[in-house]
Structure formats: structure tokens, C-alpha cells
Amino acid sequence: MMALHKYLIMNTLCYPILSIVIFLPLAGAILLLFMRGERSIKMTALITSAINFPLSLIIYSGFDIGTEKFQFGEFAPWIPAYNINYVLGIDGITIFLILLTTLLAPLCILCSWTAIERRVKEFMFCILIMETAMIGVFCALDFILFYVFWEAMLIPMYLLIAIWGGPNKDYASIKFFIYTLFGSVFLLVAIIAVYLTTGTFSIPDAMFRDYGFSFQLWVFLAFAIAFAIKVPMFPFHTWLPAAHTEAPTAGSVFLASVLLKMGTYGFLRFCLPITPKASVFFGPYMIALSVIGIIYGGFVCLSQTDMKKLIAYSSVAHMGFATLGIFSFTVFGWEGALLQMLNHGVTTGALFLCVGIVYERTHSREIYDNAGLGKIMPAYVGFFGLFSISSFAFPGTNNFVGELYVLIGIFSQSKLAGFFSIVGALLAAAYMLRLLKQIVWGREDKREIADMKAREVIYLLPLALFVVWMGLFPRPFVQVIEKTLMNLHSQMNIFLR
Amino acid sequence: MILPELSTLIFSIVFLFLSLGKKKDSAALLAKPLSIIILGISLAGILANGELFSGAYRIDLFSQIFKAVIAYGFCLVIFMLDRQNEIEEAYFPEYIMFLGFSALGLMMLVSSVELISIVIALEVSSYSLYVIIPLRKGQTTVQIEASVKYLFFGAISTGIMLFGMSYIYGIAKSTFLSDILKVLPGVMNQPIGVFALILTLTGFFFKLSLFPMHFWAPDIYEGASNTTTTFIATVPKIGAAALLIRMTMLASASGAQLVNILIVLAAVSMTLGNLVGLVQKDIKRLLAYSGIAHAGYLLMGVLALSKDGYAAAIYYITIYLFMNLACFYVLVLLSKDGKNVVLDDLVGLSRRAPLLAFTLAVGAFSLAGIPPTGGFTGKLFLFMSAFREGHLAIVIIGAVNTAISIFYYLNLVRMSYSKEVESADPIQLTFNEKALCYIFIFLVLYMGIVPFGLLDIFRLAV
């Protein structure tokens, strides 16, 4: 308990805000079990998740940007026999990821309002459980707590794909599950190894210790497999297109926007501070894989005819930028990586929502079937255009800021990697513009397709605002994450010397 | 002091008389309250302490905990008999009687600290099972084949065990574990010590269906009736785990040779179980191979030869009881006319009976070891205790196995959730059945999320 205060500022509010934000959706989910009537179920789920977002804004408003310690800390013993505790806390790395999650959850519920026709109760139940687990992953400062949340996410996600997914859901869901579980098992072994060396399951306690080099190598590899699968980095990405394509819209959004971030979050939170030497040792390989991912993802995107698949592969490329930033080992790179994670969450999430909107009308994800919407759905095309140009990092949109930071970071380390990632960024423009052109002008014939409803505008609007805000005025975001990353950098340098 | 055993004995005798009488239908009604009484008595007697029969029979926290768990498992199995339609009405009281005797034998087993009484207790529990395996309606020869196999394998393993015990007696010149403990660690680095202990343990390996004594499991699971399998797959394993822990305690710190052998057995057992499990179609066979794999996991706690490891093993066998019962219960309810359930029968289960599908999912995820279920927590403790003693290899093998096994456990869930059917006639569940399902779900999740109370008790016991 005493050691905690070195790195954890306890919560000074009179209520455990992090626990509330984590477990409110769970409470809502349990409440759902006793309810009947589709409408009331949907409303309950929506209200629960909608309350959660302002609650998480309380965290944001109370967040102290002047400290590198974890904030809003909570502590309770859990399994004393093994020194496993219930420790929560957030820092600059996690604050926006939590906000992103709480923002997306109500949007996901809104976008499933009519798209999900059967087993609504179970669907909303899964969504809310997912929210609890995702926020929990970002808040947990205890390895076992982290692992429990990390794995607990798998089951509802699996069910989301397996029950409400597309025609090929069976294959996609099982591949997703087995791939991810395979990675997590090694994560567990690494966690136990760290525990037996340090005698603690506390994540901050395990950071920046003088582990032996070979120990670091093995632990890094075990961590890296788990996180690389989650990101996903080339060549572990094959589960992603399948899962993304088959999942219902809400599932795709959660997958793309939050689940993928957990991989990069893991790299930042575990690999760099716990195994700094091994991270630097494997750095070039990770950079190489990231660059391959960026270029490979770009080329594969060029040949896709399925909108969801295209966006899924573009995720591989975008997340490549995030890992590239992380393994540039510069503050700029890390800031870029974090922004990229956030931006990708918003932009790709929004693109999946867009696909969902058009899918509800045409029941097809093929680009050709949905082409030429420019005159039929002007409002829709407006949103779609904004998110597309944001996706290939058009200046003035959010992704530009993130990629710029990453490129600055990587160019200071390796010109070659920088050059190739520029090529990747160009490819992004090529495939996104191709998609955009098809959707807007692709076909001449007139069809009867209704434009967006108010509900759909409501859930795209916040994301669109974010795209522009972040693109034009990124300073407030950078400011919040800066201190944590500077601290990480200086600590790492001490240990690398 | 021996109230749990006495009450189980009385339970069995009551059904002995019932089986002599004419009124057979009252059996099921009577069994439930009586089994609850047994459970209550076992829980009440958990702090009892003492020795009987000049030290051959010890009652301590260790044995009382195991008795309570056995009583709990027994009680749950009795409650699961509700919808049984596999056993002839006429034999039903006898069936319950033999279940009772088997539980009695196991309760005696966990208290025995002397070789002869161990053998006797083990045989009491086994003989009852030999009798009830063929009790199955409507099948032709499978159940007979199963029972003969079980009998022969049981006899052989008992023979090997007795052979090992004769070595132990030869070394220690006593049949009391307390005397053996003084002598055996001294010879544990010699072949005779290792051989004696391994051969003796074989009897319990058989009950646990651990490699190389696993051959019986799939056939007997398949051949015996669903309810019988439920019992065989869960309750006797608790007794065997208890004795496995008791016997390996004899080796204490000087058991490096023994540990190496156990590591190999554990590794082969879990790998074999999981790999063969991948291709099973009959769910009972699948769970049999899963049981073989789990015996391997369990051994990880035992081979740590540490307090933590033993506590982890007890924790694991307890959660294994609950999650396995949960899976089997779904099978019992699903089975039409007492037939075996194959994977394809699960299709559309989440439509036909959402609660059953959920119970099965919780059980399967727990068997696979996914948080927040108890299976994960138990496995975590096992991994940690083995890792702490430096057995890195077995931990990694265990981890890889977890990843392999997920496929067939997930298959259970996949079949019931993601496969669609056109005609889905719902399965009606009675209040009792629903309640039992909720109890299983609760227990599995409880042991996953709130492990501290139980774990502390288990650590006190070893």
C-alpha cells in the first residue's frame, strides 16, 4: 500500500469514479436481464451508456496534466494470498482511450437500433459487457485484473460476431477467438514470469526494474505475440478482415476503434517500461513489420470490392503507423502513435458506421452496389467524404496530425522506414479516393434509397466534429498526454544507458 | 466426528430397504432432502478434528473439506437425477444406494492415512461404480462393455497400486503414512522410493484418468448412462486428487525424481487429452478427453510439492467439479430417451433453451480457462505454483495446451450459438432445473471472481 503512493494519486472525489465508469454498463447489462419489451431494453442500454460518457468527462475535467503519476487511483485487496489487488488508475496514455470507449458505446447502440432485429436483449447485454471490459482494461493497474478484463472482452465479442454476424460468421468468430486467445496465453505466462521475479502483480511496480537482458527478451516476445495479434501487425493480421467483415456494425466499430488499440496500448504500457532493453533490441524488427503492414495493407486495399474489407485492411495500415510511432522511441513518435490510435478509433469507427448505414438500405457491402450515391444521399455522402479524406490523413483532419507526428518521430530514427511509410500514406490516398469516387459518382442510374435519418446524423455528428477539431486544434490533446510520455522517455533513457 | 460418513451410510441403507420394498417411486423424492442433510452435516463438521482406529483414520481440515466437496458434488448429482429416463424404475432405489456407497467410500478415502484402509475405501467406492455402469435402459451392449472395461482396468490399477504399496511397506515396515513419512523421503533419490510411490499413485491416476491410466475414460463415459457418467466424471476425481496430494506429501522436498516423472505424465496427459479431444463428435467422449487433459493440469499443482501447489490443486478440483457438472447437466437435460448427445444435437440450442446454452457456455469457457470464470482462476493458481518451483517447461506446455483446447470447448458454444436451425422446438425446463442451472453459473463465476475466501481455507488445510 505504501509503495503505491510513489506512482498513484488516490482518488480525491467522494465517489470511486473509475469503478463507477467501469461497472455502470455492467449494472445496466444485469438490469437488462430482467426486462421485457424491445423498446425499453434498447432505451435502458442507451441511457446507461449515455450516462457513462458525461461521467467519463468528469475524469477528463479533473485530470491533472502536470503529473506523470497515475490518477484517480483506487485500491482494494482482491486475492491477498497471491498479492493480487484491485488497483485502478489512469494516466495520459489511457485517458483518451477511455473517453473514446465511452463515446463510442452509445453510438454503437444507436447504430444497432434497427439493424439488429433478433435477440435484441442479448445483443445489448453483450455491448454493455464489452464496454465494461474495455474500460476495465485501460484502467487496471494490476496484471491479473488487467488480464481478466482483457479476456472477458473475448466472450461478448465472440458472441457478437457468432450470433449477429454475416454469412461467414462461423469461420470469422472462431478464428478471431482462437487467434486472440493464443496470444493471451503467452501474455499470461509473461505476467507470471514478471510476478515471480518481482513478487508483485502491480503493473507500475514492475516497470523500470533491472531485469536481466535474456529475461527481458523472453518476456518481450511473449508480450509482443499477444499484442501484435491484437493490433494486428503483419503477419498476424489474418483474423482481422474476416472478423471485421462478418461482425455486425456495432461489433466492427468496437473491434476497430477500441480492441485494436489494446495491442498498441499494451506495447506502450508493458513492453516499453517493463522490457526497455528488449524493446530497443527488437525495435528494428518491429519497425520493419510495421512498414510491411502499412504497404501491404495499402496494396491489398486497392484490390478490394467489399467496403468493409477495404476498411478492415486499411486498419492494418493505420495501426502500422501506430506501432511505427511506438518503436521510434521518440516522444514525438509516441505522441503520434497515441493520436493515431485515437484518430483511427474515430475515423475507422465512423467509416464502419457509414457502411452500416448504407448496408441497412441496400443489404450489400459491395462497392458497386452502393456506388453513385452522390445525388441520392447527399447528406450521407457528405459525412462519408469527410471520414474518407480524414482516413488518408488529409491536412486539416485528425489523421494528418497523428501521421505527421509519427513521421517526424520515425524520420529522426530511420530515413528508410520514413520513406517507405510515406509510400504507404500515398497508397492510403489512392485506395480511399478510389472508394470515395465510386460511392459518390460510380453509377448513373437512379435508385430509391432514403437519405440519412436524424438518428443516424446524431451518431455521426460527434465523430465528424472530432475529426475537424482534432485536425485543426490538436494542442489540447497533445498537452494531456505529453507529461506521461516525457516521463516514459526519460525513464527509458535511464535504463538504456 | 464421523457424522458425514455415518449419514451417507444411513442414506445408502435407507435406499437398500427401499429397494426391497414395492414402492419405488418415492425414491427420488426422498433422495433430495436426504442428500441436502448429508451436505449440511458435512459442512457443519468441517472443523472436526481427531483420529480413529489407532491412527488409521484421521479427521482434519484437509479431509473435512474434501468430504464437504464430495457431499456437495453428490448432492448436486442427486438433484440432477430429476429427469433421468435411462435407468429402469425398478432399479432406481438401488442405483441411488450405490451412488451413496460410492460417495461413502470416497469420504472414507480422504480420511484414510493408512495403506490398508486406503485400499478398502477406494474399493468400496469402485465396486459400487462397477455395479451401476451397466444400469442403462434401451442400449444393447455398450454399457456392458463399458462396465467390463471399467472392472478390468480398475482391477489392474488396484493390482499395481498394491504392488507399489508392498514396496512402501518393505521400505518403511509400516502401513501408516505417518511412519512412512519418516522413512520415505530418505530413499526418494533411490529407484525403490520413486518406484514405490509412482506405482502406489497409479491407483489414483486411474480414478483421475491421468495418462497412462486413461484408456478407460472415453469408452466408459460413452457407454454408461448420462447420469452415471456425470458422477464418475466428477466426484471420484475429488477423492483421488485428495489422496494424490496426501501421498505426494510423503515425498516432500526430496522428490526431484518423482517430480520429473510427474511432469512427463502431466505433459503427456494434457497434450494427449486435448489433441484427441479436438476430433470428438460425441460430447461425452469429448468431455472424457477433456478430463484427461484436466488431470494433467491438476498434476501441475501436485508436482510443485508446495503448500501453494496443493492449495491450488484443491481449488482446481473444486472448480472442476462445478464446471464439469454444469456441462454434464446440460447433456442430461438435452438427451432424448437417454441417448448420448453428439455435437450436432447442440445446433440451435440457444434458441431452444437459452438458459441451457448459457450454462453450457459458462461451463465450456471455464473448462477452457477464460476469465472471469473459475476455470481461469484455478488454472492461474496452478500455473503460478508450478512456475514458482521453477517448472517453466510444464507451464509453457500447459499454456500451449490451453490454446489448443479452446477449439473444442469453443465448438460446444459455437454449435449452440452460431448455427441456425429452421425448426426449433423449445425445451421446457422446470423450476428446479432452472434453479440448478443458475446455481452452476453462479458457482463458476463466484469461484472466478471471489476466490480469496475459499483459497485461504484450502491453504490452511494443507
Interface residues (C-beta under 8 A of the other chain):
Chain A: P77 W78 I79 P80 A81 Y82 E122 I144 Y147 V148 F149 W150 E151 A152 L154 I155 Y158 L159 A162 I163 G165 K169 D170 S173 I174 F177 I178 L181 F182 V185 F186 L188 V189 I192 A193 Y195 L196
Chain B: A311 S350 P354 A361 F365 A368 I370 P371 P372 F376 L380 F381 F383 M384 F387 R388 V395 I396 A399 V400 T402 A403 I406 F407 L410 V413 R414 Y417 S418 K419 P451 F452 L455 D456 R459
